[in-house]
């Protein structure tokens, strides 16, 4: 499989050396009987080793191509065995299979359903016939069949996106296990490599911050020299009286930065000087994110953010009706609930709406489940409507049923009765229909 996709550049080559002809399909149909039989010793979802299927493919290759199959051919063949027969019958070539090819936006026929870690190599095989110890388990969405795959093969062939949240979580757990095993072999304390990574990351952030501060300092010095060139000795670098952050101020200007007091408030120096000892002293607040003290002239609320944190963070009311407490969240995050309520919330197993634990279903879905209701699409308006299992023959919602009924004269009693517009076969009212039926 030499096919690759990316968000900016997409290239498509031949999927595999195998030709998806009738001969190969016959072999696939034969193998599927055994591969998808839950009572078979070679049931695909329970296998650790796929040698029996690889051997059959090898015989097919030698017979028709005069050579052995590659690992890519083995993988492509095993993918076919995980699909239902009716799906394979529609396939014309391997490029018809929907795989993510590591593109998060690309839809795939497979999804990550867990992982297994074995004690050593040789206990399990990837579907390409390579020995693996760290096993990703992927499920075919059409058949529910599970297959084993190594992370190298998924990165190379892209059954699902490497950015898929479940796959990323699995990879993280596997890497943690690898680090733990490495620490055990080398006699290092538990968590050594994790701490080493954190220290490197922290040092990198500190170096980056230091570099930014140096750049800002140079930029500020350059700006100061430029200002003093126009008005010699009128400007200097000093710290803000509120947040202690350094900046450029005029000698006769109040030393408070615009983050603590907006610039427009400082325009009239006379008013600010007269009210400085009273109003500003009373307006000191502590930022709930960085704990920096600042002067807040716009808000009377108890919890507030300084101007710097307000660019990236916000205070939201918890959407849980019984809570409504304020919580801090990043503006790019879509959290609706505070951390305390987050632990109480789960998803309805049917409609995926947020509900309170320990319930499994929301009220609407629970009602459908208890009363054995199913959802159907109205043939007239295409809206969803609910029916009980014993009345699933209904094809229209109640509104459309009423709108589409017309009056018809019974051919026996000449009384009028109502029927649907498409029920041309109805020529008698209900009473005459049963009378006529009993006579017969």
ROPA-193266 format. One record per residue: residue in one letter; chain; x, y, z of N, C-alpha, C in turn. Coordinates in steps of 0.2 Angstrom, whole numbers, m for minus. Layout:
<rs>
R rest kette  n_px  n_py  n_pz ca_px ca_py ca_pz  c_px  c_py  c_pz
R    A     A     X     Y     Z     X     Y     Z     X     Y     Z
...
</rs>
This chain:
<rs>
R rest kette  n_px  n_py  n_pz ca_px ca_py ca_pz  c_px  c_py  c_pz
R    X     A     4    m6     0     0     0     0     4     6     0
R    X     A     5    10    m5     9    15    m6     5    22    m7
R    X     A     0    22    m4    m5    28    m4    m4    33     1
R    X     A    m3    39     0    m2    44     6    m7    50     5
R    X     A    m9    53    10   m13    59    10   m11    64    15
R    X     A   m11    70    14   m10    75    19   m15    81    17
R    X     A   m15    85    22   m20    91    21   m19    95    16
R    X     A   m12    97    15   m10   102    10    m8    98     3
R    X     A    m6    92     3    m4    89    m3    m6    81    m3
R    X     A   m10    80    m8   m13    73    m8   m10    69   m14
R    X     A    m7    63   m13    m4    59   m18    m7    52   m18
R    X     A    m9    50   m23   m13    43   m24    m9    39   m29
R    X     A    m6    33   m26    m3    28   m30    m7    22   m30
R    X     A    m4    16   m32    m7    10   m32    m8     8   m25
R    X     A   m13     5   m23   m15     3   m16   m10    m3   m14
R    X     A   m10    m8   m18    m6   m14   m17    m5   m18   m24
R    X     A    m1   m23   m23     1   m27   m29    m5   m31   m31
R    X     A    m9   m33   m27   m15   m37   m28   m20   m34   m33
R    X     A   m22   m38   m38   m27   m36   m43   m34   m39   m40
R    X     A   m38   m35   m39   m45   m37   m36   m49   m39   m41
R    X     A   m48   m46   m44   m51   m49   m49   m56   m54   m46
R    X     A   m59   m58   m50   m64   m63   m48   m61   m68   m44
R    X     A   m55   m70   m46   m51   m76   m43   m49   m74   m36
R    X     A   m47   m68   m35   m46   m66   m28   m52   m65   m24
R    X     A   m57   m63   m27   m64   m62   m23   m66   m69   m21
R    X     A   m65   m74   m25   m67   m81   m24   m63   m83   m17
R    X     A   m57   m82   m17   m53   m84   m12   m55   m80    m5
R    X     A   m57   m73    m6   m59   m69     0   m66   m72     2
R    X     A   m70   m74    m2   m77   m77     0   m76   m83     4
R    X     A   m71   m87     1   m70   m94     5   m67   m93    12
R    X     A   m62   m88    12   m59   m87    19   m64   m83    24
R    X     A   m68   m79    21   m73   m75    26   m77   m80    30
R    X     A   m79   m85    27   m83   m90    30   m80   m92    37
R    X     A   m74   m94    36   m70   m96    42   m68   m90    47
R    X     A   m66   m84    43   m64   m78    47   m69   m75    51
R    X     A   m75   m75    49   m81   m71    52   m85   m76    56
R    X     A   m83   m82    57   m88   m87    61   m85   m87    68
R    X     A   m89   m84    72   m88   m84    79   m86   m90    83
R    X     A   m88   m96    80   m86  m102    83   m80  m106    79
R    X     A   m77  m102    75   m72  m105    71   m65  m104    75
R    X     A   m60  m109    75   m54  m108    79   m50  m102    76
R    X     A   m52  m100    70   m48   m95    66   m52   m88    65
R    X     A   m57   m87    70   m61   m81    70   m57   m75    71
R    X     A   m57   m71    66   m53   m65    65   m52   m61    71
R    X     A   m57   m59    75   m57   m55    81   m53   m58    87
R    X     A   m52   m64    87   m49   m67    92   m42   m70    91
R    X     A   m40   m69    85   m33   m72    82   m27   m67    85
R    X     A   m22   m70    87   m16   m67    88   m11   m67    82
R    X     A   m12   m73    78    m7   m74    73   m12   m76    66
R    X     A   m10   m73    61   m14   m73    55   m10   m77    49
R    X     A    m6   m82    52    m2   m86    47    m6   m90    42
R    X     A   m12   m93    45   m16   m97    41   m19   m94    35
R    X     A   m20   m87    36   m23   m83    30   m17   m81    25
R    X     A   m12   m79    28    m6   m77    24    m3   m83    20
R    X     A    m4   m89    22    m2   m95    18    m6   m96    12
R    X     A   m13   m95    13   m17   m96     8   m16   m90     2
R    X     A   m14   m84     5   m13   m79     0    m6   m80    m4
R    X     A    m2   m83     0     5   m85    m3     4   m90    m9
R    X     A     0   m95    m8    m2  m100   m13    m5   m96   m19
R    X     A   m10   m92   m18   m13   m88   m23    m8   m84   m27
R    X     A    m3   m81   m24     2   m77   m27     6   m81   m32
R    X     A     9   m86   m29    13   m91   m33    10   m94   m39
R    X     A     3   m95   m38    m1   m98   m43    m2   m93   m49
R    X     A    m4   m87   m47    m6   m82   m52     0   m77   m54
R    X     A     4   m76   m49     9   m70   m51    17   m73   m51
R    X     A    17   m79   m48    24   m82   m49    29   m79   m44
R    X     A    26   m76   m38    30   m73   m33    27   m73   m26
R    X     A    30   m71   m21    27   m71   m14    24   m64   m13
R    X     A    19   m64    m9    16   m57    m7    21   m53    m3
R    X     A    20   m47    m3    24   m42     1    20   m41     8
R    X     A    23   m38    13    19   m37    19    13   m32    17
R    X     A    14   m28    13     8   m23    11     2   m27     8
R    X     A     4   m33     4    m1   m37     1    m5   m41     6
R    X     A    m1   m43    11    m4   m47    17    m9   m42    21
R    X     A    m7   m36    22   m11   m31    25   m17   m30    22
R    X     A   m17   m29    15   m23   m27    11   m27   m33    11
R    X     A   m25   m39    10   m29   m45    10   m33   m46    17
R    X     A   m29   m45    22   m33   m46    29   m38   m40    30
R    X     A   m37   m34    27   m42   m29    28   m48   m31    24
R    X     A   m48   m35    18   m53   m37    15   m57   m42    19
R    X     A   m54   m46    23   m57   m52    27   m61   m49    32
R    X     A   m60   m42    34   m64   m39    40   m70   m36    37
R    X     A   m71   m36    31   m77   m33    28   m83   m38    27
R    X     A   m89   m36    27   m95   m40    25   m94   m42    18
R    X     A   m97   m48    16   m96   m51     9  m100   m46     4
R    X     A  m106   m43     6  m109   m39     2  m106   m32     0
R    X     A  m101   m30     5   m97   m24     4   m92   m26    m2
R    X     A   m89   m32    m1   m83   m34    m5   m86   m34   m13
R    X     A   m92   m37   m13   m95   m38   m20   m95   m32   m24
R    X     A   m96   m26   m20   m97   m19   m24   m90   m16   m25
R    X     A   m84   m19   m22   m78   m16   m23   m75   m17   m30
R    X     A   m72   m12   m34   m69   m13   m40   m62   m13   m39
R    X     A   m59    m9   m35   m52   m10   m33   m51    m7   m26
R    X     A   m44    m8   m24   m43    m7   m17   m44     0   m15
R    X     A   m43     5   m19   m44    12   m18   m51    14   m16
R    X     A   m56     9   m17   m63    10   m15   m64    10    m7
R    X     A   m59     7    m4   m59     6     4   m58    13     7
R    X     A   m62    15    12   m61    21    15   m57    21    21
R    X     A   m51    24    20   m46    24    25   m44    31    27
R    X     A   m42    33    33   m40    40    34   m34    43    31
R    X     A   m29    38    30   m22    40    28   m20    46    32
R    X     A   m20    46    38   m17    50    43   m20    57    42
R    X     A   m26    58    39   m29    65    38   m35    65    43
R    X     A   m35    69    48   m40    69    53   m47    71    50
R    X     A   m47    74    44   m53    76    41   m56    70    37
R    X     A   m52    65    35   m54    60    31   m58    55    35
R    X     A   m63    52    32   m67    47    36   m64    41    34
R    X     A   m65    36    39   m62    29    39   m67    24    40
R    X     A   m66    18    37   m70    12    39   m68     9    45
R    X     A   m63    11    49   m60     8    55   m60    13    60
R    X     A   m60    11    67   m60    15    72   m56    11    78
R    X     A   m52    15    82   m48    12    87   m53     9    93
R    X     A   m51     3    95   m56     0   100   m52    m3   106
R    X     A   m45    m1   107   m41    m3   112   m34    m5   110
R    X     A   m31    m8   115   m24   m10   114   m22   m16   119
R    X     A   m17   m20   117   m14   m25   121    m7   m25   121
R    X     A    m4   m26   127     4   m26   127     6   m33   129
R    X     A    10   m37   125    12   m43   127    19   m43   130
R    X     A    21   m48   133    27   m49   137    34   m48   132
R    X     A    33   m51   126    38   m50   121    36   m52   114
R    X     A    41   m51   109    39   m52   102    38   m60   101
R    X     A    33   m61    96    32   m68    94    25   m70    97
R    X     A    22   m67   102    16   m69   105    10   m66   100
R    X     A    11   m61    96     6   m58    92     9   m56    85
R    X     A     5   m56    80     7   m53    74     2   m47    71
R    X     A     6   m43    68     2   m38    64    m1   m41    58
R    X     A    m7   m38    55   m10   m41    49    m5   m41    43
R    X     A     0   m38    44     5   m38    38    10   m44    39
R    X     A    10   m47    45    14   m53    46    20   m52    50
R    X     A    21   m45    53    26   m43    57    25   m45    64
R    X     A    30   m47    68    29   m49    75    29   m42    79
R    X     A    24   m41    83    23   m35    87    22   m37    94
R    X     A    24   m32    99    23   m33   106    17   m28   108
R    X     A    17   m22   105    12   m17   107     7   m17   101
R    X     A     1   m19   103    m4   m21    98   m10   m16    99
R    X     A   m11   m12    93   m17    m8    92   m23   m12    89
R    X     A   m29   m12    92   m34   m16    90   m39   m11    86
R    X     A   m40   m12    80   m45    m8    76   m51   m12    74
R    X     A   m57    m9    74   m63   m12    73   m66    m9    66
R    X     A   m68   m14    62   m71   m12    56   m78   m10    57
R    X     A   m80    m4    55   m87    m1    57   m93    m5    54
R    X     A   m91    m8    48   m97   m12    45   m98   m19    47
R    X     A   m93   m22    50   m94   m29    52   m93   m30    59
R    X     A   m89   m25    63   m88   m26    70   m82   m31    71
R    X     A   m78   m33    66   m73   m37    66   m67   m33    69
R    X     A   m63   m36    73   m57   m33    76   m51   m36    72
R    X     A   m46   m32    71   m39   m34    68   m34   m31    72
R    X     A   m28   m34    72   m22   m31    76   m17   m28    71
R    X     A   m15   m22    73   m10   m18    69    m5   m15    74
R    X     A     1   m14    71     6   m11    75     6    m3    73
R    X     A     9     1    77     8     8    76    12    10    70
R    X     A    18     6    68    21     8    62    17     7    56
R    X     A    13     2    56     9     1    50     3     6    49
R    X     A     1     8    55    m5    13    55    m2    20    52
R    X     A     4    21    54     8    27    52     9    27    45
R    X     A    11    21    42    13    20    35     7    20    31
R    X     A     2    16    33    m4    15    29   m10    19    31
R    X     A   m11    22    37   m16    26    39   m23    23    39
R    X     A   m24    18    42   m31    15    43   m35    20    46
R    X     A   m33    23    52   m36    29    55   m31    34    56
R    X     A   m33    40    57   m29    46    58   m25    45    64
R    X     A   m18    47    63   m14    47    69   m16    53    74
R    X     A   m20    57    72   m23    63    76   m29    61    79
R    X     A   m32    55    78   m38    52    81   m37    52    89
R    X     A   m42    55    93   m41    56   100   m40    49   103
R    X     A   m44    44   101   m43    37   105   m37    34   103
R    X     A   m34    35    97   m28    32    95   m22    36    98
R    X     A   m23    42    99   m17    46   102   m17    44   110
R    X     A   m23    43   113   m23    41   120   m20    34   121
R    X     A   m21    29   116   m18    23   116   m11    23   115
R    X     A    m8    27   110    m1    28   109     2    31   115
R    X     A    m1    35   119     2    38   125     3    33   130
R    X     A    m2    29   131    m2    23   136     4    18   135
R    X     A     4    17   128     9    12   126    16    15   127
R    X     A    17    21   126    24    25   127    26    25   134
R    X     A    20    26   138    22    26   146    24    19   148
R    X     A    21    14   145    23     7   147    30     6   144
R    X     A    32     8   138    39     7   136    44    11   141
R    X     A    42    17   143    47    20   147    47    17   154
R    X     A    42    14   157    42    10   163    46     4   162
R    X     A    46     0   157    50    m6   156    57    m4   155
R    X     A    58     2   151    65     4   151    68     6   157
R    X     A    64    10   162    67    11   168    68     5   172
R    X     A    64     0   172    65    m6   176    71   m10   173
R    X     A    73   m10   167    79   m13   164    85    m9   166
R    X     A    85    m3   166    90     1   168    91     3   175
R    X     A    87     0   179    87     1   187    86     8   189
R    X     A    82    12   185    80    19   186    74    20   190
R    X     A    73    25   194    67    26   198    61    27   194
R    X     A    55    25   196    49    25   192    47    33   191
R    X     A    46    34   184    44    41   182    50    45   180
R    X     A    56    42   180    62    45   178    61    49   172
R    X     A    59    45   166    59    48   160    54    53   159
R    X     A    48    52   163    43    57   162    45    64   165
R    X     A    49    63   171    51    69   174    56    73   170
R    X     A    60    68   167    65    71   162    62    75   156
R    X     A    57    72   154    53    76   148    50    83   151
R    X     A    47    82   157    44    88   160    50    94   161
R    X     A    55    91   163    61    96   165    63    99   158
R    X     A    64    95   153    66    98   146    61   103   144
R    X     A    54   101   144    49   105   142    49   112   146
R    X     A    50   112   153    50   118   157    56   122   155
R    X     A    62   119   154    68   123   152    67   126   145
R    X     A    64   122   141    63   125   134    58   131   135
R    X     A    53   131   139    48   136   140    52   142   143
R    X     A    56   141   148    59   146   152    64   150   147
R    X     A    68   146   143    72   149   138    69   153   133
R    X     A    63   151   131    59   154   126    56   161   129
R    X     A    54   161   135    52   166   139    58   171   140
R    X     A    63   169   142    69   173   143    71   177   136
R    X     A    71   173   131    73   176   124    68   181   123
R    X     A    61   180   124    56   185   123    57   191   127
R    X     A    59   190   133    60   196   138    66   200   135
R    X     A    71   197   133    77   200   130    75   204   124
R    X     A    71   201   120    69   205   113    65   211   115
R    X     A    60   210   120    56   216   122    60   221   125
R    X     A    65   219   129    70   224   132    73   228   127
R    X     A    76   225   122    80   228   117    75   233   113
R    X     A    69   230   112    64   234   108    62   241   112
R    X     A    61   240   119    60   245   123    65   250   123
R    X     A    71   248   124    77   253   124    78   257   118
R    X     A    76   253   112    76   257   106    71   262   105
R    X     A    65   260   108    59   265   108    61   271   112
R    X     A    64   269   118    66   275   123    71   280   120
R    X     A    76   277   117    81   281   113    77   286   108
R    X     A    73   283   105    69   287    99    65   292   102
R    X     A    61   291   108    57   296   111    62   302   114
R    X     A    67   300   118    71   305   121    75   309   116
R    X     A    76   306   110    79   310   104    75   316   102
R    X     A    68   315   102    64   320   101    63   325   107
R    X     A    62   322   113    61   326   119    66   324   124
R    X     A    72   326   124    78   324   128    76   324   135
R    X     A    77   318   139    76   317   146    69   317   148
R    X     A    64   317   144    57   317   145    54   310   147
R    X     A    58   305   145    55   298   146    60   293   149
R    X     A    58   289   153    62   284   156    58   277   157
R    X     A    62   272   158    59   265   159    58   264   167
R    X     A    52   263   169    51   261   176    45   256   177
R    X     A    44   254   183    39   249   184    32   252   186
R    X     A    27   248   184    20   250   185    19   250   192
R    X     A    16   255   195    14   255   202    10   250   205
R    X     A     6   247   200     1   242   202     3   234   201
R    X     A     6   233   195     8   226   193    15   225   193
R    X     A    19   230   194    26   230   194    30   228   187
R    X     A    26   228   182    28   227   175    32   233   172
R    X     A    38   233   170    41   239   168    39   241   161
R    X     A    39   248   160    37   251   154    40   258   153
R    X     A    38   261   148    41   268   146    35   273   148
R    X     A    38   278   153    33   283   155    36   290   155
R    X     A    32   295   154    35   302   155    36   303   162
R    X     A    41   308   163    43   309   170    37   312   174
R    X     A    32   316   171    27   319   175    20   315   174
R    X     A    21   308   172    15   304   171    14   299   177
R    X     A     8   297   178     7   292   183     9   286   181
R    X     A    13   282   185    17   276   183    12   270   184
R    X     A     7   270   180     2   264   180     1   262   172
R    X     A     2   256   171     1   254   164    m6   253   162
R    X     A    m7   253   155   m14   253   152   m17   246   154
R    X     A   m13   241   156   m16   234   157   m20   235   164
R    X     A   m17   239   168   m21   240   175   m26   246   175
R    X     A   m25   251   171   m30   256   170   m30   258   162
R    X     A   m35   258   159   m36   259   152   m33   266   150
R    X     A   m30   267   144   m26   273   142   m31   279   143
R    X     A   m37   278   141   m42   283   140   m43   286   147
R    X     A   m43   282   153   m44   285   159   m38   289   162
R    X     A   m32   288   159   m26   292   161   m25   298   157
R    X     A   m30   300   152   m29   305   148   m29   312   152
R    X     A   m33   313   157   m33   319   161   m29   318   167
R    X     A   m23   320   167   m18   319   173   m21   322   179
R    X     A   m24   328   178   m26   332   184   m31   328   188
R    X     A   m36   325   184   m42   321   188   m39   315   191
R    X     A   m34   312   187   m31   306   190   m27   307   196
R    X     A   m24   313   196   m19   314   202   m24   316   208
R    X     A   m29   319   207   m34   321   213   m38   315   215
R    X     A   m39   310   211   m43   304   213   m38   298   215
R    X     A   m32   298   213   m28   293   214   m28   289   221
R    X     A   m27   293   226   m27   290   233   m33   287   235
R    X     A   m39   289   232   m45   287   234   m48   281   230
R    X     A   m49   283   223   m52   278   219   m48   272   217
R    X     A   m42   273   215   m37   268   213   m36   263   219
R    X     A   m35   266   225   m33   262   230   m39   257   232
R    X     A   m45   259   231   m51   255   232   m52   250   227
R    X     A   m49   252   221   m51   247   215   m46   242   214
R    X     A   m41   241   218   m36   235   218   m40   228   218
R    X     A   m39   224   213   m41   218   212   m36   213   211
R    X     A   m37   206   213   m32   201   211   m35   196   206
R    X     A   m31   196   201   m33   192   195   m34   184   197
R    X     A   m39   181   195   m41   174   198   m36   169   194
R    X     A   m33   171   189   m29   167   185   m21   167   187
R    X     A   m18   173   187   m11   174   188   m10   177   195
R    X     A   m15   179   199   m15   181   205   m11   188   206
R    X     A   m10   191   200    m7   198   200   m12   203   202
R    X     A   m10   208   206   m14   213   208   m14   219   203
R    X     A   m20   221   201   m21   226   196   m27   231   198
R    X     A   m28   236   194   m33   241   196   m39   240   191
R    X     A   m44   238   193   m50   237   188   m55   242   189
R    X     A   m56   246   184   m60   252   184   m67   250   180
R    X     A   m67   245   177   m73   243   173   m78   238   176
R    X     A   m76   234   181   m80   229   184   m81   230   191
R    X     A   m87   228   193   m88   228   201   m89   221   203
R    X     A   m87   216   199   m88   209   201   m82   207   206
R    X     A   m84   202   210   m79   199   214   m73   196   211
R    X     A   m75   192   206   m70   188   202   m68   191   195
R    X     A   m62   193   194   m61   196   187   m54   194   185
R    X     A   m52   196   179   m46   194   176   m42   201   174
R    X     A   m36   201   174   m32   206   172   m32   207   164
R    X     A   m30   212   162   m30   213   154   m26   208   151
R    X     A   m20   206   153   m16   201   150   m20   194   150
R    X     A   m22   192   155   m26   185   155   m32   186   152
R    X     A   m35   191   151   m42   192   148   m41   191   141
R    X     A   m35   191   138   m35   190   131   m35   183   129
R    X     A   m34   178   134   m34   171   132   m39   167   137
R    X     A   m41   170   142   m45   167   147   m52   170   148
R    X     A   m56   167   151   m63   170   152   m66   166   158
R    X     A   m71   170   161   m75   167   167   m82   166   164
R    X     A   m84   159   165   m90   157   163   m95   154   168
R    X     A  m101   155   168  m106   152   172  m107   145   170
R    X     A  m106   140   175  m108   133   174  m115   132   171
R    X     A  m116   129   166  m122   128   162  m127   123   166
R    X     A  m124   119   171  m128   115   175  m133   119   179
R    X     A  m139   118   178  m144   123   181  m144   124   189
R    X     A  m142   118   192  m142   118   200  m135   121   202
R    X     A  m131   123   198  m124   125   200  m123   132   199
R    X     A  m122   134   192  m122   141   190  m116   145   193
R    X     A  m111   141   196  m105   145   198  m100   147   193
R    X     A   m96   152   194   m91   154   189   m85   150   189
R    X     A   m83   148   183   m76   144   183   m72   147   177
R    X     A   m65   146   178   m61   149   173   m59   144   168
R    X     A   m59   146   161   m58   142   156   m54   146   150
R    X     A   m50   142   146   m47   145   141   m52   147   135
R    X     A   m51   152   132   m56   154   127   m57   149   121
R    X     A   m51   146   120   m52   141   114   m55   134   116
R    X     A   m56   133   123   m60   127   125   m67   128   126
R    X     A   m71   123   124   m78   123   124   m82   120   130
R    X     A   m78   120   136   m81   117   142   m88   121   144
R    X     A   m93   117   145   m99   120   147  m100   120   155
R    X     A   m96   115   158   m97   114   165   m91   115   169
R    X     A   m92   117   176   m86   118   180   m83   111   182
R    X     A   m77   111   184   m74   105   186   m77   100   190
R    X     A   m81   103   195   m85    99   200   m91    95   196
R    X     A   m94    99   192  m100    96   188   m98    92   183
R    X     A   m92    93   180   m89    89   175   m89    82   177
R    X     A   m87    80   183   m87    73   185   m93    70   186
R    X     A   m99    74   187  m105    72   188  m109    70   181
R    X     A  m106    73   176  m109    73   169  m107    67   165
R    X     A  m111    64   162  m110    58   157  m114    59   151
R    X     A  m113    55   146  m116    55   139  m122    50   139
R    X     A  m128    52   137  m133    47   135  m131    42   130
R    X     A  m132    36   132  m129    30   127  m132    30   121
R    X     A  m138    33   120  m142    33   114  m141    40   110
R    X     A  m142    46   113  m142    52   109  m136    56   110
R    X     A  m132    54   115  m125    57   117  m126    64   120
R    X     A  m132    65   122  m133    72   126  m130    71   133
R    X     A  m128    77   136  m126    77   143  m131    76   148
R    X     A  m130    71   152  m135    69   158  m131    68   164
R    X     A  m134    68   170  m131    67   176  m130    59   178
R    X     A  m124    58   181  m123    51   183  m128    49   189
R    X     A  m130    43   190  m128    37   187  m132    35   181
R    X     A  m137    39   179  m141    38   173  m138    36   167
R    X     A  m140    31   163  m137    29   157  m141    33   151
R    X     A  m147    35   152  m151    38   146  m154    44   149
R    X     A  m155    49   144  m159    55   146  m166    53   146
R    X     A  m170    58   149  m178    56   150  m181    54   143
R    X     A  m180    57   138  m183    56   131  m181    49   129
R    X     A  m174    47   129  m172    41   127  m174    35   131
R    X     A  m175    37   138  m177    32   143  m184    30   141
R    X     A  m188    35   140  m195    34   138  m196    29   132
R    X     A  m192    31   127  m192    27   121  m190    19   122
R    X     A  m185    19   127  m182    12   128  m187     8   132
R    X     A  m190    11   137  m195     8   141  m202     6   137
R    X     A  m204    10   133  m210     9   129  m209     6   123
R    X     A  m202     4   122  m200     1   115  m202     5   109
R    X     A  m201    11   109  m202    15   104  m196    16    99
R    X     A  m198    16    93  m192    17    88  m194    24    84
R    X     A  m189    26    81  m189    33    77  m189    31    70
R    X     A  m194    34    66  m195    33    59  m195    40    55
R    X     A  m194    40    49  m194    46    45  m201    46    41
R    X     A  m204    51    42  m211    52    38  m209    52    30
R    X     A  m213    48    27  m212    48    19  m215    54    16
R    X     A  m218    59    19  m221    65    16  m216    71    18
R    X     A  m215    72    25  m212    78    27  m204    77    29
R    X     A  m202    71    29  m195    69    31  m193    70    38
R    X     A  m198    72    42  m197    73    49  m197    66    53
R    X     A  m194    66    59  m194    60    63  m200    60    67
R    X     A  m203    54    68  m208    53    72  m207    46    76
R    X     A  m210    45    82  m210    39    86  m216    35    85
R    X     A  m214    28    85  m219    23    85  m217    17    89
R    X     A  m222    14    92  m221     8    96  m219     2    91
R    X     A  m216    m3    93  m213    m8    89  m219   m12    86
R    X     A  m225   m12    89  m231   m16    86  m234   m12    81
R    X     A  m232    m5    80  m235    m1    75  m230     2    70
R    X     A  m225    m2    69  m219     0    65  m221     0    58
R    X     A  m227    m2    56  m229    m2    49  m231     5    47
R    X     A  m232    10    52  m234    16    50  m228    20    46
R    X     A  m230    24    41  m225    27    37  m226    35    37
R    X     A  m230    37    41  m231    45    41  m232    47    48
R    X     A  m230    53    49  m232    56    56  m239    58    56
R    X     A  m242    60    62  m249    61    63  m251    67    59
R    X     A  m247    72    59  m249    78    55  m250    76    48
R    X     A  m245    73    45  m246    71    38  m251    66    36
R    X     A  m252    62    41  m258    57    41  m264    60    40
R    X     A  m265    66    44  m272    69    44  m272    74    38
R    X     A  m267    77    36  m267    81    30  m268    77    23
R    X     A  m265    71    23  m266    67    17  m272    62    16
R    X     A  m276    63    21  m282    59    20  m288    62    16
R    X     A  m291    59    12  m297    61     8  m303    57     9
R    X     A  m309    60     8  m315    57     8  m317    53     2
R    X     A  m319    47     3  m321    42    m2  m328    39     0
R    X     A  m332    38    m6  m339    35    m4  m338    28    m5
R    X     A  m341    24     0  m340    17     1  m345    14    m5
R    X     A  m342     9    m9  m346     7   m14  m352     2   m12
R    X     A  m352     0    m6  m357    m4    m3  m363     0     0
R    X     A  m361     4     5  m366     8     9  m367    15     7
R    X     A  m363    17     3  m363    24     0  m361    29     6
R    X     A  m359    27    11  m357    32    17  m350    34    15
R    X     A  m348    40    17  m341    42    16  m336    40    22
R    X     A  m330    38    20  m325    36    24  m319    40    22
R    X     A  m314    40    27  m307    43    25  m302    38    24
R    X     A  m298    40    19  m292    35    17  m286    40    15
R    X     A  m280    37    15  m274    40    13  m274    41     5
R    X     A  m271    46     3  m271    47    m5  m268    42    m9
R    X     A  m263    38    m6  m260    33   m10  m264    26    m9
R    X     A  m269    26    m5  m273    19    m3  m278    18    m8
R    X     A  m276    18   m15  m281    17   m20  m285    10   m20
R    X     A  m282     6   m16  m285    m1   m16  m291    m1   m11
R    X     A  m292     4    m7  m298     5    m2  m304     7    m5
R    X     A  m309     3    m6  m315     5    m9  m321     4    m5
R    X     A  m320     2     1  m325     1     6  m323     4    13
R    X     A  m328     6    16  m327     8    23  m325     2    28
R    X     A  m323     4    34  m321    m2    38  m326    m7    40
R    X     A  m332    m5    41  m338    m9    43  m339   m14    37
R    X     A  m340   m11    31  m342   m15    25  m336   m20    23
R    X     A  m330   m17    24  m324   m22    23  m324   m28    26
R    X     A  m326   m28    33  m326   m34    37  m332   m38    36
R    X     A  m338   m35    34  m344   m39    32  m342   m43    26
R    X     A  m339   m39    21  m337   m43    15  m332   m48    16
R    X     A  m328   m47    20  m322   m52    22  m325   m58    25
R    X     A  m330   m57    30  m334   m63    33  m338   m67    28
R    X     A  m341   m64    23  m345   m67    18  m340   m72    14
R    X     A  m334   m70    13  m330   m74     9  m327   m80    13
</rs>
